Amino acid sequence: MGKKVTIRDIAKELNVSIATVSRALSGKGKVNPELREKIVRRARELGYAFPGMFSLSQPKKIVLLFPQDAFFWDKVEEGVNDAVNAFAPLGIHFEVYRTRGHNLSEQTAILEKLLREEQHIDGLAIVPSDLTRLDYFINAFFIRGTKVVTFNVDAPLSKRIFYVGQHGGEAGRIAGRIFQLLLGNRKGAICTLTTHKQAPSHVMRWQGLTDFVRERNLPYDVSRVIEVKDEEEAYRVVKEDLLKEEELCGIFVSTAFGNCGVGRALKEVGKSGVVVVGNDLAKEWETYLDQGFIDCCLYQYPYLQGFLSIAFLVQHLLFGFTLNVSTLYLPTVPVFSGVTTGQSVQNFERLLGRTLIWEFGKTPHSVLVPGGESL
């Protein structure tokens, strides 16, 4: 076991007085803010910690902007809340805004308001409703000195510093691989169900599926995409339309909505050899997964998307920690009927998040992410 780090060691490292280090770490007394953050950063790197060392003389402000009104966003919110609760004691003020789904007009109004008020915002974590149409706002905040991160949906051409979330195209390719494994060379049509044909993540998943099919010259027609606004419409479309098509061999639900409707329709009329790849997980449709009416669901770690985007942004603002990649793609996990339980995947995700809180508390430079890679 190594020698215990003391205030004297930190003072010697930085060539400052012991009294200065003590004041910086306790938050009591006057210390230049830049020097204080330098001392706090070095103390963390050396493994020195005590309850008062994290409070900042100049609190940081982070704005969070992401959707609501869906179980998926409830899971994202859990991760965000855990991060907020863990890092608020560091002297950070969090301000949260929610929109009804991927609502471009609502997001635009909120961002315009924040810019118009000319508030000083140190960090902004946002789920963009479009891949490019919010770049102006992200870049405007960048010019003002705000560090912007994106999660769940990226804005790759903007001045955001990094993105945390699923690679939509790769998720679609995984869906293609699953269809290939379960259908083989059976000729037929795979229909994609989505709530919004122009939603960035849904477009990328469908494109990934079509790329996979085309590159491997598979005998599947994947050209048909149908919008369904809710579970009931998904149920009706599958039962009254799709299942009557002789060529139908697969259904890809590229969004969190529609899985229940598809599963219920297939349960009522019989699966008839149709392979179903769903998206995300919820208790409401795990029954259909367990019973085999849905063959597989693609899980994208929503809790970690919310948690890691906030945690990495905090580390960047307080300690200069920077990811060595501009995009942190979380794994897409196929959860198969009768093989993997959704609960086990979700329990792992939350356990990992709570472990990361401890890792972040020890040092900003050695953080484990899914896959075991050290950043």
C-alpha positions in Angstrom: 0.0 0.0 0.0 1.4 3.4 -1.0 2.2 6.3 1.4 -0.8 8.3 2.4 -0.9 11.7 0.7 -0.9 14.7 3.0 -1.5 18.4 2.5 2.3 18.9 2.9 2.8 16.6 -0.2 0.3 18.7 -2.3 1.9 21.9 -1.2 5.4 20.6 -2.2 4.2 19.4 -5.5 2.7 22.8 -6.4 5.3 24.9 -4.7 2.8 26.7 -2.5 2.3 27.0 1.2 0.6 24.4 3.4 -1.8 27.1 4.5 -2.8 27.9 0.9 -3.5 24.3 0.2 -5.6 24.0 3.4 -7.7 27.1 2.5 -8.1 25.9 -1.1 -9.4 22.4 -0.1 -11.6 23.6 2.8 -13.1 26.5 0.9 -12.3 28.7 3.8 -10.3 31.9 3.3 -9.1 33.7 0.2 -7.4 31.8 -2.6 -7.1 32.8 -6.3 -9.9 30.8 -8.1 -7.5 29.5 -10.7 -5.0 28.4 -8.1 -7.7 26.8 -6.0 -9.0 24.6 -8.9 -5.4 23.7 -9.7 -4.9 22.6 -6.1 -8.2 20.6 -6.1 -7.3 19.0 -9.4 -3.9 17.9 -8.1 -5.3 16.7 -4.8 -7.7 14.4 -6.7 -5.0 13.1 -9.0 -2.9 12.2 -5.9 -5.9 10.5 -4.3 -6.3 13.0 -1.4 -9.9 13.6 -0.4 -12.1 14.9 2.4 -15.7 16.2 2.4 -15.1 19.9 2.0 -12.5 19.7 -0.8 -15.0 19.9 -3.8 -16.9 23.1 -3.1 -16.0 25.8 -5.5 -15.6 29.5 -4.6 -17.2 30.3 -8.0 -20.1 27.8 -8.7 -20.5 26.5 -12.2 -23.9 26.5 -14.1 -24.9 23.6 -16.3 -28.1 23.7 -18.4 -29.7 20.4 -19.3 -32.2 20.1 -22.3 -33.8 16.8 -23.2 -37.2 15.3 -24.0 -39.9 13.9 -21.6 -43.3 12.2 -21.8 -42.0 8.7 -22.6 -40.7 5.8 -20.5 -37.4 5.9 -22.5 -36.8 9.5 -21.3 -37.7 8.4 -17.8 -34.7 6.1 -17.9 -32.5 8.8 -19.3 -33.7 11.1 -16.5 -32.7 8.5 -13.8 -29.1 8.8 -15.1 -29.2 12.6 -15.2 -30.6 12.8 -11.7 -28.0 10.4 -10.3 -25.3 12.6 -11.9 -26.9 15.8 -10.6 -27.2 14.4 -7.1 -23.6 13.2 -7.2 -22.0 16.4 -8.5 -24.2 19.2 -7.2 -22.1 19.2 -3.9 -19.1 20.2 -6.0 -20.6 23.7 -6.3 -22.5 23.2 -9.5 -26.0 24.6 -10.2 -28.0 22.5 -12.6 -31.0 24.0 -14.6 -33.2 21.5 -16.4 -35.5 22.1 -19.4 -37.7 19.4 -20.9 -39.6 19.3 -24.2 -42.4 17.1 -25.5 -40.4 14.5 -27.4 -38.0 15.6 -30.2 -39.7 19.0 -30.5 -37.6 21.3 -32.6 -39.7 24.4 -32.1 -39.7 24.0 -28.3 -36.0 23.5 -28.2 -35.4 26.5 -30.4 -37.6 28.7 -28.1 -35.7 27.6 -25.0 -32.3 28.1 -26.5 -33.3 31.5 -27.9 -34.5 32.5 -24.5 -31.2 31.5 -22.8 -29.1 33.4 -25.4 -31.4 36.5 -25.2 -31.0 36.6 -21.4 -27.2 36.5 -21.8 -26.9 34.3 -18.8 -23.4 33.0 -18.0 -23.7 29.3 -18.7 -20.6 27.1 -18.2 -22.0 23.9 -19.7 -24.9 22.8 -21.8 -25.9 19.1 -22.2 -28.5 18.7 -25.0 -30.4 16.0 -26.9 -30.7 17.9 -30.3 -34.0 17.3 -32.1 -32.1 17.5 -35.5 -28.6 16.6 -36.7 -27.9 20.1 -38.0 -30.7 22.5 -37.4 -29.6 23.5 -33.9 -25.9 24.0 -34.9 -26.4 27.8 -34.8 -27.3 27.7 -31.1 -24.6 25.2 -30.2 -22.0 27.4 -32.0 -23.4 30.6 -30.4 -23.0 29.1 -26.9 -19.5 27.9 -27.9 -18.5 31.5 -28.9 -19.7 32.7 -25.5 -17.5 30.2 -23.7 -20.1 27.5 -22.9 -18.9 23.9 -23.3 -21.6 21.9 -25.1 -22.1 18.1 -25.1 -24.8 16.1 -27.0 -26.3 12.8 -25.9 -28.7 10.3 -27.5 -28.7 12.4 -30.7 -25.6 14.1 -32.0 -24.9 17.3 -33.8 -21.6 16.3 -35.5 -21.0 19.4 -37.5 -21.4 21.8 -34.6 -18.9 23.0 -32.0 -20.0 20.5 -29.4 -17.1 19.0 -27.5 -18.3 15.4 -27.4 -21.3 13.1 -27.9 -22.4 10.2 -25.7 -25.0 7.6 -27.0 -25.8 4.9 -29.5 -24.4 4.8 -33.0 -27.7 4.6 -34.9 -26.2 3.3 -38.1 -24.5 0.5 -36.2 -27.7 -0.4 -34.4 -29.4 -0.8 -37.8 -26.6 -3.0 -39.0 -27.0 -5.2 -35.9 -30.7 -5.5 -36.7 -29.7 -6.6 -40.2 -27.3 -9.2 -38.8 -30.1 -10.6 -36.6 -32.5 -10.8 -39.5 -29.8 -12.6 -41.5 -29.2 -15.1 -38.7 -32.9 -15.8 -38.2 -34.1 -15.6 -41.8 -31.1 -16.9 -43.7 -31.7 -16.6 -47.5 -35.5 -16.6 -47.2 -36.8 -14.0 -49.7 -39.3 -11.4 -48.4 -40.0 -8.0 -47.1 -38.9 -6.4 -43.8 -41.0 -3.5 -42.9 -39.7 -0.7 -40.5 -42.1 0.9 -38.1 -41.2 4.3 -36.6 -42.9 7.2 -35.0 -41.2 9.8 -37.1 -39.5 9.1 -40.5 -37.3 12.2 -40.1 -36.2 11.7 -36.5 -32.3 11.5 -36.6 -31.8 8.3 -34.7 -34.6 6.5 -36.5 -33.3 7.5 -39.9 -29.8 6.3 -39.0 -31.1 2.9 -37.8 -33.1 2.3 -41.0 -30.1 3.4 -43.1 -27.8 1.0 -41.2 -30.3 -1.8 -41.9 -30.5 -1.0 -45.6 -26.7 -0.7 -45.9 -26.2 -4.1 -44.3 -28.8 -5.8 -46.6 -27.4 -4.1 -49.7 -23.7 -4.8 -48.9 -24.4 -8.5 -48.4 -26.8 -8.8 -51.3 -29.5 -10.3 -49.0 -32.9 -11.2 -50.5 -34.8 -8.7 -48.3 -36.8 -5.8 -49.5 -36.3 -3.2 -46.7 -37.6 -0.2 -48.6 -40.9 0.2 -46.7 -41.1 2.5 -43.7 -44.4 3.1 -41.9 -45.1 5.9 -39.3 -47.2 4.8 -36.3 -48.1 7.5 -33.7 -48.7 5.1 -30.8 -49.0 1.4 -29.8 -52.6 1.2 -30.9 -51.8 2.3 -34.4 -48.9 -0.1 -34.5 -51.2 -2.9 -33.5 -53.8 -2.0 -36.1 -51.2 -1.6 -39.0 -49.6 -5.0 -38.2 -52.9 -6.9 -37.8 -54.9 -5.3 -40.5 -52.2 -4.6 -43.1 -48.8 -6.2 -42.7 -49.8 -9.7 -41.7 -52.0 -10.0 -44.7 -48.9 -9.5 -47.0 -47.6 -12.8 -48.2 -44.1 -11.4 -48.7 -43.7 -10.2 -45.1 -40.8 -11.9 -43.4 -39.7 -9.4 -40.8 -40.6 -6.3 -38.8 -38.1 -3.8 -37.5 -39.4 -1.5 -34.8 -36.8 1.3 -35.0 -38.2 3.3 -32.0 -39.3 2.6 -28.4 -43.0 2.9 -29.5 -44.7 0.1 -31.4 -43.2 -2.9 -29.7 -46.3 -3.6 -27.6 -48.6 -3.1 -30.6 -46.6 -5.5 -32.8 -46.3 -8.1 -30.0 -50.0 -8.0 -29.2 -51.0 -8.3 -32.9 -48.7 -11.3 -33.4 -49.9 -13.0 -30.2 -53.5 -12.7 -31.4 -53.1 -14.0 -34.9 -50.0 -16.2 -34.6 -46.5 -15.3 -35.6 -46.5 -17.2 -38.9 -42.7 -17.1 -39.2 -42.3 -13.3 -39.0 -39.1 -12.2 -37.4 -39.4 -9.1 -35.1 -36.5 -7.0 -34.0 -37.7 -4.3 -31.5 -36.0 -1.4 -29.9 -35.3 -0.5 -26.2 -36.9 -2.3 -23.3 -39.9 -1.8 -21.0 -41.9 -4.0 -18.7 -45.0 -3.6 -21.0 -43.4 -5.6 -23.8 -40.9 -7.8 -22.1 -43.8 -10.4 -21.9 -43.9 -10.5 -25.8 -40.1 -10.9 -25.8 -40.2 -13.7 -23.2 -42.9 -15.5 -25.2 -41.1 -15.2 -28.5 -43.5 -12.9 -30.3 -40.6 -10.4 -30.4 -37.3 -12.2 -31.2 -34.9 -9.5 -30.0 -34.8 -6.0 -28.7 -31.8 -3.6 -29.1 -30.9 -1.9 -25.8 -29.0 1.3 -25.9 -28.2 2.1 -22.3 -30.4 5.2 -21.8 -29.4 5.6 -18.1 -25.7 5.8 -19.0 -26.4 8.2 -21.8 -27.9 10.6 -19.3 -25.3 9.9 -16.6 -22.1 9.9 -18.6 -22.9 13.1 -20.6 -23.3 15.0 -17.3 -20.4 13.3 -15.5 -17.9 13.9 -18.3 -19.0 17.5 -18.7 -18.5 18.1 -15.0 -15.1 16.6 -15.1 -14.2 18.8 -18.1 -15.4 22.0 -16.4 -13.8 21.4 -13.0 -10.6 19.5 -13.8 -9.9 19.9 -17.5 -10.6 16.2 -18.1 -11.1 15.6 -21.9 -12.2 12.5 -23.7 -9.7 11.2 -26.2 -12.6 10.7 -28.6 -15.2 13.2 -29.8 -17.9 10.5 -29.9 -18.4 8.0 -27.1 -20.6 5.3 -28.6 -22.2 3.0 -26.0 -22.7 -0.6 -27.0 -26.0 -1.7 -28.6 -27.0 -4.8 -26.7 -29.2 -7.4 -28.4 -31.6 -8.8 -25.8 -33.0 -12.1 -27.2 -36.2 -13.9 -26.2 -35.4 -16.7 -23.8 -31.7 -15.9 -23.6 -31.1 -12.5 -22.0 -33.4 -10.9 -19.5 -33.9 -7.1 -19.8 -33.8 -6.7 -16.1 -30.3 -8.1 -15.9 -29.1 -5.6 -18.5 -30.8 -2.7 -16.8 -29.4 -3.8 -13.3 -25.9 -3.9 -14.8 -26.3 -0.5 -16.3 -27.3 1.1 -13.0 -24.7 -0.7 -11.0 -22.1 0.5 -13.5 -23.4 4.1 -13.1 -23.1 3.9 -9.3 -19.6 2.4 -9.6 -18.6 5.3 -11.9 -19.7 7.8 -9.2 -17.0 6.3 -7.0 -14.5 6.3 -9.9 -15.1 9.9 -10.7 -14.7 10.8 -7.0 -11.2 9.2 -7.0 -9.7 10.7 -10.1 -10.8 12.4 -13.3 -8.3 10.6 -15.4 -9.1 6.9 -15.0 -12.7 6.2 -15.7 -14.1 2.9 -16.9 -16.8 2.8 -19.6 -18.7 -0.2 -21.0 -16.2 -2.6 -22.6 -13.6 -1.9 -19.9 -11.7 0.7 -21.9 -9.9 3.3 -19.8 -10.3 6.9 -21.1 
